[in-house]
Amino acid sequence: MIAGLLMAAGGVAAGVFGSLLGLGGGVLIVPLLTLGFGLPLREAVGVSLVSVIVTSSAAAGVYLERHVANLRLGMTLELFTAIGALAGGLVAFALPERVLAGLFALLLAYTAAVMLRRSLPRPSRSATAASVDRGPVDPDLAADGALEAGSGTDVLDPDAGPSSSPHVPGSRPEVGFVATLGGSTYRVHRFSFGIVGSVFAGVVSALLGVGGGIVKVPLMNIAMGVPLRVATATSNLMIGITASASAIVYFLRGGIDPYVAAPTAIGVFLGAAAGSRLAHRVDVRVLRALFIVVLAYTAWQMASRALA
Amino acid sequence: MSPFVRDPAASDGDRTPDPAATGRAPDPVTPGATERSLDRTIGRVLQWGIAASMALLGAGVLLMIAGRVDPLGPPPPPFDPAALPRGLVTLEPEAYLWLGLVATIATPSLRVLVSLVGFGRAGDRRMVLVSAGILAVIVASVAVASMVA
């Protein structure tokens, strides 16, 4: 049973760090279970999807009650993420584990690169940078939902940052049904980008056991003109169905071990809630720098597994 | 106001007039009372769903500890819905764990089902179609995975 307690403790750590750094749980849980406990990668992905559903649903519930998430936009896009997740869930069982490990190494390396880029001072982005230092609002990293459970109040305070629609060069607001998906201060642009990107995010989520927020948030914010905090909250809402569509495939194919999934998911849930409370008391700059090193090392380990 | 009552301001479900019909660009959309109420209802569904899931999984983990079950030991018995009621009564950890996992995975779908009903009562036909489409993908996931398994 010691292994179960260690899994729960690892889940707590993943939840805390994920919430402080604005990362989703999947990026941390899959390496924890594969490299730390020797689980097959595909089984770790299934367990990670369960944890992602838990944390993102808890966060989305808060966001919806505060009317920050855009329900209509999120549901319309999640139709396409769910399709991608179903396809990705089926493909995941056809791919060799070495390929999955290679893809995960790329994801880790990309995440480390994004965190490194965000660590560099950029005066013109002061408002956003301030939010990033508080944790979960990093436009590139926020979103998998892991932490935002409980911290939605602070992160998504209407007075805490930019709320108007970002400028989307070279595009016009959509009309017709898509026009009804916007908000009171913004309109949706490039909906076709949203469809393609959502399918891609679903495939990534299903293959690698992550929420896919790393794709959805920039997609909605930069390409579709949705304000950052709305994009982050809406991404959280979408992650539940995205992960659920692929988790069903893993579950029914025996790819989720309840002995592993339960302690890990509970640990991540508790850790994410605790991390959101710590976010204002911890200077995450040092933590982030340390974590970039950890991510790079983990990416190397995954790449080695892929090439072995 | 009930979350599912029809919003007088959106009786036909389209909050924005058709630009082709009006000859002008649509106004930015402001969520109506019905939609805000639906947001709250769905938010509660998600929070209660995850609370129930955590309670079941937590009970299963406590029973695992009591039974000295090693997560890295022999695999659990396969998921068998018919065996769940008896397992719950006899306090078998696997029954609570499987039910907790099902509750976790089903919570987002329950949220979509509630949305479908809410949009339906508000007369928002397009969002009803979107909700039904999402549920169709979920059903397809179950069907395809069952066939492949």
Contacts between the chains, C-beta under 8 A, distances in Angstrom:
chain1	res1	chain2	res2	distance
A	1	B	64	6.9
A	1	B	65	5.6
A	1	B	68	5.7
A	1	B	69	6.7
A	1	B	70	6.2
A	1	B	71	7.9
A	3	B	70	6.0
A	3	B	71	5.1
A	3	B	72	4.7
A	4	B	61	7.0
A	4	B	64	6.2
A	4	B	65	7.3
A	4	B	69	7.5
A	4	B	70	7.4
A	4	B	71	4.6
A	7	B	71	6.3
A	8	B	61	7.6
A	37	B	72	6.7
A	38	B	72	7.9
A	50	B	101	6.4
A	50	B	104	5.7
A	50	B	105	7.2
A	53	B	104	5.5
A	53	B	105	6.5
A	53	B	107	7.0
A	53	B	108	6.5
A	54	B	50	5.8
A	54	B	53	6.8
A	54	B	54	7.2
A	54	B	104	6.0
A	57	B	46	4.7
A	57	B	49	6.8
A	57	B	50	5.0
A	57	B	107	5.5
A	57	B	108	6.1
A	57	B	111	7.7
A	58	B	46	7.1
A	58	B	47	6.6
A	58	B	50	4.9
A	60	B	43	7.5
A	60	B	46	5.6
A	61	B	42	7.8
A	61	B	43	4.4
A	61	B	44	7.0
A	61	B	45	7.7
A	61	B	46	3.6
A	61	B	47	3.9
A	61	B	50	7.2
A	62	B	43	6.9
A	62	B	47	7.5
A	63	B	43	7.5
A	64	B	39	4.5
A	64	B	40	7.1
A	64	B	42	5.4
A	64	B	43	3.6
A	64	B	46	7.1
A	65	B	39	6.8
A	65	B	40	5.4
A	65	B	43	3.7
A	65	B	44	7.3
A	65	B	47	8.0
A	67	B	31	6.7
A	67	B	36	5.7
A	67	B	39	5.4
A	69	B	39	7.5
A	71	B	35	6.8
A	71	B	38	6.9
A	71	B	39	5.8
A	71	B	42	6.9
A	71	B	115	7.1
A	72	B	35	7.6
A	72	B	127	6.2
A	75	B	112	7.2
A	75	B	115	6.3
A	75	B	127	6.8
A	75	B	130	5.4
A	75	B	131	6.5
A	75	B	134	6.6
A	76	B	127	8.0
A	76	B	130	5.3
A	78	B	134	6.2
A	79	B	130	5.8
A	79	B	133	4.9
A	79	B	134	5.2
A	79	B	137	6.9
A	82	B	134	5.7
A	82	B	137	4.2
A	82	B	138	6.9
A	82	B	141	7.9
A	83	B	137	5.7
A	85	B	141	8.0
A	86	B	137	6.0
A	86	B	140	6.3
A	86	B	141	5.0
A	86	B	144	7.0
A	89	B	141	7.1
A	89	B	145	7.4
A	90	B	144	6.7
A	90	B	145	8.0
A	90	B	148	7.1
A	93	B	148	7.5
A	173	B	25	7.3
A	175	B	19	4.8
A	175	B	25	6.8
A	175	B	26	6.2
A	176	B	18	6.9
A	176	B	19	6.9
A	176	B	20	7.8
A	176	B	26	7.9
A	177	B	126	5.5
A	179	B	16	5.4
A	179	B	19	7.4
A	179	B	25	7.9
A	179	B	26	4.1
A	179	B	29	7.4
A	180	B	14	6.8
A	180	B	15	5.5
A	180	B	16	4.7
A	180	B	26	7.3
A	180	B	29	5.4
A	180	B	126	7.8
A	181	B	29	7.5
A	182	B	28	5.6
A	182	B	29	5.3
A	183	B	28	6.9
A	183	B	29	6.5
A	183	B	30	7.7
A	183	B	31	7.6
A	184	B	28	5.7
A	184	B	29	6.8
A	184	B	30	4.1
A	184	B	31	7.4
A	185	B	28	6.9
A	186	B	28	7.0
A	187	B	28	5.9
A	240	B	46	7.3
A	240	B	107	7.1
A	240	B	108	3.5
A	240	B	111	6.9
A	241	B	108	4.6
A	241	B	109	7.3
A	241	B	111	7.9
A	241	B	112	6.5
A	241	B	134	6.1
A	241	B	138	7.6
A	243	B	108	7.7
A	244	B	105	5.4
A	244	B	106	7.8
A	244	B	107	7.9
A	244	B	108	4.4
A	244	B	109	6.2
A	244	B	138	7.0
A	245	B	137	6.1
A	245	B	138	6.1
A	245	B	141	5.0
A	246	B	141	7.6
A	247	B	105	5.0
A	248	B	105	6.1
A	248	B	138	7.0
A	248	B	141	4.3
A	248	B	142	5.7
A	248	B	145	5.8
A	249	B	141	5.9
A	249	B	144	7.3
A	249	B	145	4.3
A	249	B	148	8.0
A	251	B	79	7.4
A	251	B	101	6.7
A	251	B	102	8.0
A	251	B	105	6.2
A	251	B	145	7.6
A	252	B	142	6.9
A	252	B	145	3.9
A	252	B	146	5.6
A	252	B	149	5.1
A	253	B	145	5.9
A	253	B	148	6.6
A	253	B	149	4.8
A	254	B	78	6.7
A	254	B	149	7.1
A	256	B	101	6.4
A	257	B	71	7.4
A	257	B	75	6.6
A	257	B	76	6.9
A	258	B	60	7.0
A	258	B	76	5.7
A	258	B	94	6.6
A	258	B	97	3.6
A	258	B	98	5.8
A	258	B	100	7.7
A	258	B	101	5.7
A	259	B	64	6.8
A	259	B	69	6.3
A	259	B	70	7.9
A	259	B	71	3.9
A	259	B	73	7.9
A	259	B	75	7.8
A	259	B	76	5.7
A	259	B	97	7.1
A	260	B	71	5.1
A	260	B	72	7.9
A	261	B	57	7.9
A	261	B	97	7.6
A	261	B	101	6.2
A	262	B	57	4.3
A	262	B	58	8.0
A	262	B	60	5.4
A	262	B	61	5.1
A	262	B	64	7.5
A	262	B	97	5.1
A	262	B	100	6.4
A	262	B	101	7.6
A	263	B	61	5.5
A	263	B	64	7.9
A	263	B	71	6.7
A	265	B	57	6.2
A	265	B	104	7.1
A	266	B	54	6.4
A	266	B	57	5.8
A	266	B	58	6.0
A	266	B	61	6.4
A	269	B	50	7.8
A	269	B	54	6.2
